[in-house]
């Protein structure tokens, strides 16, 4: 094998062409065992393949133009479902081929290479759909000469310089007509199509240029209000064009949702979705197959959508923003504090306090209800006057002297298993247990400070016990305690990383809020998926240390989608806010955010203009 340009290197060199505009990822184009070879200097070059698509279950004749095509040996497709029946190259600049598209051929884009004696061509993209196919007939520049096509069909055509193509289609009142143009997304060249729809009275129904879903390609869903003829006028936006400006025009009653909510799910599981945009919302159940980008062609009796709905797959548990039907569990409930003591604070021979390290009966299971205290028998007694989130003076519980050991106990009733944040402090020393597990062991005498000890603890469903031991030698005898359950906030949705967050910014100036707990130094990546899924949302993800103290945020780290790299400055509760950069909103402004630990990612991207070829290599160490 040629060390400078063997089969694997050639596969990489040939694959990176027009993948971005076609919605493809390099990893999904050429398998590792693709039958490719080295690329000599005079490699064949393909300019156009026409038509650049076909209907499933039919045979298609192709005309291929380019250079150095003589001696064509065949076509290679890297997805199953297409058989090459015949190839010919009567000229150096032209070749023909005949294909059979199997009835079960996967829908969508099929990358294709032309193989000659000189080597392999640049990558071309062939599209497979479900609608009957037609070829544009000239002249069709005016409504009077419009090319008549049936509703429920695909037209393959081209826009030359200053060309206008007009098509006539019969529609009936009440029909939800879908029109989708593939121009730029064909991956052939930079072509910006413009669509105008008029009725048989000359009234304009719609004008569509760029769309979020189609990028530079028009996409339109419109309900017909009167039976008659619609005229579809297609041109290049600036009245440009060329022989390479190809398009596929799809017109029919097929479903054309623009987004789904939630916009993804867990691979291998059935996910209930609401399909939005392009007409009335629809319900669907979809099983995703991959982690990352998934493509779903929405089926119907009128044929499948010509291009896929994009969904995001993640192995993490889905968490929907508040207000989207996923009812959260109730917040934890706290009992009143009970106290036990005072107990004597023993001394060592040097007079130092040993109460902190001396295990007394309340710290052991099975302790009797009445115990011998410093001043006589003691038992657990409720203290309803003790309040949370404020420093409390315990001298009334200490009796004649503050030199003592006191115990405080309360129950935390959790409807479901969850994580909560404990904020604790005491004067002088403090120990704390949750369900018998030691969570705080502060033997250094200090004054009571709010939020001095921050601990994230796991609660089981049902009753949980919080036990405090306070050892004091002299001076103030105080305590501070607070239990923060993120589920207490009804307008925030609680989650524990890793998780897949999802929501929709349905109204202008709206925000979605999530709350989570993090340990000091814990790193979390929040990766937003919105524009990648063709949502109109331009997400901004902000993190707050409290509800009003901004910590950090991100807008456009990944194109128009956010990547927020978070590292907790302290152990505590944090709020994540999601909004649109321009404060817009609609039912289609959906998003999904992966909240997960940072890890190595192997994706390397490079943008290549359509029609250009640039050879470059990627070195990957063995193993």
Secondary structure, DSSP 8 states (H G I E B T S, - for coil): --TTS-HHHHHHHHH-SSTTTTT--GGGTS-TT-------TT--EEEEEES-EEETTSEEEEEEEEES-TTEEEEEESSSSEEEEEEEEEETTEEEEEEEE-TT--SEEEEEEEEETTEE---EEEEEESSEEEE--S--SSGGG-EE--SSEEEEEE--TT-EEEEEEEE-TT-EEEEEEESGGGTSS---EEEEEEETTS-EEEEE--BTTTBTS-EEEEE--SSEEEEEEEEETTS---TT-EEEEEEES-----EEES-EE-TTSEEEEEEESSSS-EEEEEE--SSEEEEE----TT---SS-EEEEE-SS-EEE-TTSS-------EE---EEEEEE---B-TTS-B-TTTS--GGGSTT--SEEE-SSSEEE-EE-TT--SSS-EE-HHHHTT-S-EEEEEEEEEEESS-EEEEEEEEEESEEEEEETTEEEEEE-S-----TT-EEEEEEE-SEEEEEEEEEEE-SS--EEEEEEE-GGG-TTSEE--SSEEEEEE--STT--EEEEEEE-TT-EEEEEEESGGGT-S--EEEEEESSSS-EEEEES-TBTTB-EEEEE-SSSEEEEEEEEETT----TT-EEEEEEE-------------TT------------
